[in-house]
Amino acid sequence: MISYLDTSALAKYYHDEPGSTRMQQLISQEGRIVTSALTELELTSFAERLKRERQIDSPAYHLVHRSIEKDIHSGKIGLVEIEAAILKNALRLIRQRRLKVQDSIQLATALAVHKRSDGSMDFVCSDRALLEAARLEGLRVIDPTR
């Protein structure tokens, strides 16, 4: 089974907030975890925001940053490159589902993975609008906060 994690869900793995326990369970289960290459940028921005807003101190920031880097570069979390076909589908999703740019790229990437996985994929996300768009696109969705 493949689990596609968008940034809103994956951030809960690195920072304690509602849904973090569910994300810990999901990531510890056997199966393949994938996300868009965009997620590495978004997670780095997320960690920077936590530090800037003083939600975490410097040692915690460095721990979060190292954990993200280790998990991605070790292959624990697989990154899916953003190809031209994904960008084309993201444009369709912006128009049809009225998604933000980042969300459209996440969903278009998930749809590409889903197509290659013969349907054995869960889309894990905590953003209501993105979850609804994913449902409308035919994906099986999981909200770790519920």
C-alpha positions in Angstrom: 0.0 0.0 0.0 1.2 3.5 -0.8 0.4 6.5 1.3 0.7 9.9 -0.4 1.2 12.5 2.3 0.7 16.2 1.6 2.6 18.8 3.6 -0.4 19.6 5.9 -0.3 16.0 7.1 3.4 15.3 7.1 4.1 18.5 9.2 2.2 16.7 12.0 4.9 14.0 12.0 7.6 16.6 12.8 5.6 19.0 15.2 3.2 18.0 17.9 -0.3 19.2 17.0 -3.7 17.6 16.5 -3.2 14.5 14.2 0.4 13.9 15.2 -0.3 10.6 16.9 -2.2 9.3 13.8 0.7 10.4 11.6 3.2 8.6 13.8 1.1 5.4 13.5 0.7 5.8 9.8 4.4 6.3 9.1 5.5 3.5 11.3 3.2 1.0 9.5 4.6 -1.0 6.7 4.1 0.5 3.3 5.5 3.1 1.0 5.3 6.8 1.9 5.6 9.3 -0.9 5.1 13.0 -1.4 5.8 15.7 -4.0 9.3 17.1 -4.3 7.5 20.4 -3.4 7.0 19.1 0.1 10.7 19.4 1.0 10.4 23.1 0.4 7.1 23.4 2.2 8.4 21.5 5.2 11.5 23.7 5.4 9.3 26.8 5.2 7.1 25.3 7.9 10.1 24.8 10.3 11.3 28.3 9.6 7.9 29.7 10.4 7.7 27.7 13.7 11.1 29.2 14.7 10.2 32.7 13.6 6.9 32.6 15.5 8.8 31.2 18.6 6.7 28.1 18.6 9.9 26.1 18.8 13.4 27.1 20.0 16.7 26.8 18.1 17.5 23.2 19.3 14.0 22.0 18.4 14.3 23.8 15.1 17.6 22.0 14.3 16.1 18.7 15.3 13.0 19.2 13.1 15.2 20.3 10.2 17.6 17.3 10.5 14.7 14.9 10.9 13.1 16.1 7.7 16.4 16.0 5.8 17.2 12.5 7.1 13.8 11.0 6.3 13.8 12.4 2.8 17.4 11.7 1.9 17.3 8.2 3.5 14.3 7.2 1.3 12.0 6.8 4.3 9.8 9.3 2.5 10.0 9.1 -1.2 9.9 12.3 -3.3 8.1 12.4 -6.6 9.6 14.8 -9.1 7.3 17.4 -10.6 7.1 16.6 -14.3 5.5 18.6 -17.1 2.4 16.3 -17.1 1.9 17.0 -13.3 2.1 20.7 -13.9 -0.4 20.4 -16.8 -2.8 18.5 -14.5 -2.2 21.1 -11.7 -3.3 23.8 -14.0 -6.5 21.9 -14.7 -7.1 21.4 -10.9 -6.6 25.2 -10.3 -9.3 25.9 -12.9 -11.7 23.0 -12.1 -11.3 22.6 -8.3 -10.2 26.2 -7.5 -7.1 25.1 -5.6 -4.1 27.1 -4.6 -0.9 26.5 -6.6 0.8 24.3 -4.0 -2.3 22.3 -3.4 -2.9 21.8 -7.1 0.7 20.5 -7.4 0.3 18.1 -4.4 -3.0 16.7 -5.8 -1.7 16.4 -9.4 1.3 14.5 -8.0 -0.9 12.3 -5.9 -3.0 11.6 -9.0 0.1 10.6 -11.0 1.2 8.2 -8.2 -2.3 6.8 -7.9 -2.4 6.1 -11.7 0.9 4.2 -11.4 -0.2 2.3 -8.2 -3.3 0.6 -9.7 -5.4 2.3 -7.1 -3.7 1.0 -4.0 -3.0 4.4 -2.5 -4.3 6.6 0.3 -4.2 10.4 0.1 -3.3 11.7 3.5 -4.0 15.4 4.1 -5.4 17.8 6.8 -6.6 20.6 4.5 -10.4 20.4 4.0 -10.5 22.0 0.5 -7.8 19.7 -0.7 -9.4 16.6 0.8 -12.7 17.5 -0.9 -10.9 18.0 -4.3 -9.1 14.7 -3.8 -12.4 12.9 -3.1 -13.9 14.5 -6.3 -10.9 13.2 -8.2 -11.6 9.7 -7.0 -8.9 9.3 -4.4 -9.3 7.4 -1.1 -8.6 10.1 1.6 -7.4 10.1 5.2 -7.5 13.1 7.5 -5.2 12.4 10.4 -7.0 14.8 12.6 -10.2 12.8 12.5 
